[in-house]
């Protein structure tokens, strides 16, 4: 690479929107790989119906069962696809969030202080969440299906899925047999309803805590403080929004194996009512512990990586 080309690349990367895209894209796969066993355990726990003879009981027993059934590779089954999905997902999420904040600041009414309110951050976070879902949703749907197909769920273990199909085959199969493009976006409404408020709450809490630490006379330079802020934001958001996360996974696999998993919902409202009626409050929060073990460290690491990369790009 010549010096002039290097300077062109450097200048391109240092543009604010591009820096957010790159930092967010790198932070996503790093954080998700670290928590991959918890990610898969969460999905398996979520997708056991009320009548199932539960093969998975609790987060750590599920992780151990994955190891016994599939070896250590079972912990990372679907993680490559997840990283392929999460790079653009995380990149778009952070970039849209940052650009939306700039837009909100630019159009503040005259006489109003040019500072972001909590409502502004919630709006920007929601926009980032919606944009990231729309951009990468088909890959999320395929990842959920591959996770189920490779697991030893009793209802799917009838000799029909000896070797699970790959990503490309699954995409084509859904497109051909489940309504074309609409099939690839099955469940996007409950997904968006869950992701948008989750990202909004998570991002707003983290930025509020980070600003308080930056403006405090105390020394909060230790990276552990940012890890803690990211963890707290994801914890609060994860608990509040969890039933919608459960719902989106159910929608994504509802048509698999002729509906043998037993999830038949007419609408988002019907699905939520049905879950609470048939499975109770505990059913609506099935897999919550595994989810928190996934999202809390994942978002903590993601925020730390993102902020660190943004700082390094600015110094470059």
Helices and strands as residue ranges (DSSP letters): H 3-14, H 16-34, H 36-46, H 59-70, G 72-76, H 79-106, H 118-149, H 167-177, H 181-184, H 188-214, H 223-253, G 256-259, H 268-284, H 288-315
